[in-house]
Amino acid sequence: MVSALDRLKDLTSKISSYELTRKENLKRLERLFVELGIHEKVDPFEAIFDFKAINLTGVSLTPEALGEIQEGRYVQMIAITYDAQAVVKNRNRSLGYFGRSEKIDPERKAAVVTFILSWRFEKSFRTLEHYNALLGAHLHVK
């Protein structure tokens, strides 16, 4: 039987591992932000987390086909913004166009996929922190 102390040690280890991974991920994300030319369209770096989502055309992001090209398509990174006050609430914004999927350099494709996965990873943490703060504020009200 696993003791409470063992479970606490395991949990602490996992949290520490996630924080280390997150720190390394953020460094990689900033490097790819410049390498892929996204810094020319979004400034400052932190502004990329204002997007609701970042999607990709021409290359699969599904777990079962991650990184596989979709023939006959163009590779484009698209950010989605949301404005509750606007008539059209969702807007798409191109962050990068990389040509036909069949012709994309494999290293470039890997960098694009890595950027999007890294962004989603960090965005998940930021969303978690946001809702944790809201929940904390709400619990103090009750």
C-alpha positions as CSV (number, residue, x, y, z in Angstrom):
1,M,0.0,0.0,0.0
2,V,1.3,3.5,-0.9
3,S,1.5,5.9,1.9
4,A,0.3,9.5,1.8
5,L,3.9,10.6,2.0
6,D,4.8,8.5,-1.1
7,R,1.8,10.0,-3.0
8,L,2.9,13.5,-2.0
9,K,6.5,12.8,-3.2
10,D,5.2,11.5,-6.5
11,L,2.9,14.5,-7.0
12,T,5.7,16.9,-6.1
13,S,8.0,15.2,-8.6
14,K,5.4,15.4,-11.4
15,I,4.8,19.1,-10.7
16,S,8.5,19.8,-10.7
17,S,8.9,17.9,-14.0
18,Y,6.0,19.9,-15.6
19,E,7.5,23.2,-14.5
20,L,10.9,22.3,-15.9
21,T,9.3,21.1,-19.1
22,R,7.3,24.3,-19.3
23,K,10.4,26.5,-18.8
24,E,12.2,24.6,-21.6
25,N,9.1,24.8,-23.8
26,L,8.9,28.6,-23.5
27,K,12.5,29.0,-24.5
28,R,11.9,26.8,-27.6
29,L,8.7,28.7,-28.4
30,E,10.5,32.1,-28.3
31,R,13.3,30.7,-30.5
32,L,10.8,29.4,-33.1
33,F,8.8,32.6,-32.9
34,V,11.8,34.4,-34.4
35,E,13.0,31.5,-36.6
36,L,9.6,31.1,-38.3
37,G,9.2,34.9,-38.8
38,I,6.1,35.2,-36.6
39,H,7.8,38.1,-34.8
40,E,7.2,40.1,-37.9
41,K,3.5,39.7,-37.6
42,V,3.0,39.6,-33.8
43,D,4.8,41.9,-31.4
44,P,5.7,41.5,-28.6
45,F,6.1,37.8,-28.0
46,E,3.6,37.6,-25.2
47,A,0.9,38.8,-27.6
48,I,0.7,35.3,-29.2
49,F,-1.1,34.2,-26.1
50,D,-3.9,36.6,-26.8
51,F,-5.0,34.2,-29.6
52,K,-7.8,31.8,-28.8
53,A,-6.2,29.1,-31.0
54,I,-3.5,28.5,-33.6
55,N,-4.2,26.0,-36.3
56,L,-2.4,24.6,-39.3
57,T,-3.5,23.8,-42.8
58,G,-1.6,21.3,-45.0
59,V,0.0,19.3,-42.2
60,S,-1.8,17.1,-39.8
61,L,-1.8,17.8,-36.1
62,T,-3.8,14.7,-35.1
63,P,-2.0,12.3,-32.8
64,E,-2.4,9.4,-35.2
65,A,-1.0,11.3,-38.2
66,L,1.1,14.0,-36.5
67,G,3.3,15.9,-39.0
68,E,2.0,14.1,-42.1
69,I,1.4,16.3,-45.1
70,Q,-2.0,16.7,-46.7
71,E,-1.3,16.5,-50.4
72,G,-2.6,19.3,-52.6
73,R,-2.9,21.7,-49.7
74,Y,-0.9,24.8,-48.7
75,V,0.9,24.9,-45.3
76,Q,-0.3,27.9,-43.4
77,M,-0.3,28.8,-39.7
78,I,-3.6,30.5,-38.7
79,A,-4.3,32.3,-35.5
80,I,-7.9,32.8,-34.3
81,T,-8.9,35.9,-32.4
82,Y,-12.2,36.5,-30.7
83,D,-13.9,39.9,-30.2
84,A,-17.1,39.7,-28.3
85,Q,-17.9,43.3,-29.3
86,A,-17.5,42.8,-33.1
87,V,-20.3,41.7,-35.5
88,V,-18.1,38.9,-36.7
89,K,-16.8,37.4,-33.4
90,N,-14.0,35.1,-34.8
91,R,-11.3,36.3,-37.1
92,N,-8.5,34.3,-38.7
93,R,-5.1,35.8,-39.0
94,S,-2.2,34.3,-41.0
95,L,0.9,33.9,-38.9
96,G,2.9,32.2,-41.7
97,Y,2.6,30.8,-45.2
98,F,5.0,28.0,-46.0
99,G,4.1,26.9,-49.6
100,R,2.7,23.7,-50.9
101,S,2.6,20.8,-48.5
102,E,4.5,18.5,-50.9
103,K,7.3,20.9,-51.2
104,I,7.9,22.0,-47.6
105,D,11.3,21.4,-46.2
106,P,11.0,18.6,-43.6
107,E,13.0,20.7,-41.0
108,R,10.7,23.7,-41.6
109,K,7.6,21.5,-41.3
110,A,8.9,20.1,-38.0
111,A,9.6,23.6,-36.7
112,V,6.0,24.7,-37.6
113,V,4.5,21.6,-35.9
114,T,6.7,22.1,-32.9
115,F,5.8,25.7,-32.6
116,I,2.1,25.0,-32.6
117,L,2.3,22.1,-30.1
118,S,4.6,24.2,-27.9
119,W,2.1,27.1,-28.1
120,R,-0.8,24.9,-27.2
121,F,1.2,23.4,-24.3
122,E,1.9,26.9,-22.8
123,K,-1.6,28.2,-23.6
124,S,-3.0,25.3,-21.6
125,F,-1.0,26.3,-18.5
126,R,-2.0,29.9,-18.9
127,T,-5.7,28.9,-19.2
128,L,-5.3,26.7,-16.1
129,E,-3.7,29.6,-14.2
130,H,-6.5,31.9,-15.3
131,Y,-9.3,29.6,-14.1
132,N,-7.5,28.8,-10.9
133,A,-7.4,32.5,-10.1
134,L,-11.1,33.0,-11.0
135,L,-12.0,30.0,-8.9
136,G,-9.9,31.3,-6.0
137,A,-11.6,34.7,-6.2
138,H,-15.0,33.1,-6.4
139,L,-14.4,30.9,-3.4
140,H,-13.4,33.9,-1.4
141,V,-16.7,35.6,-2.3
142,K,-18.8,32.7,-0.9
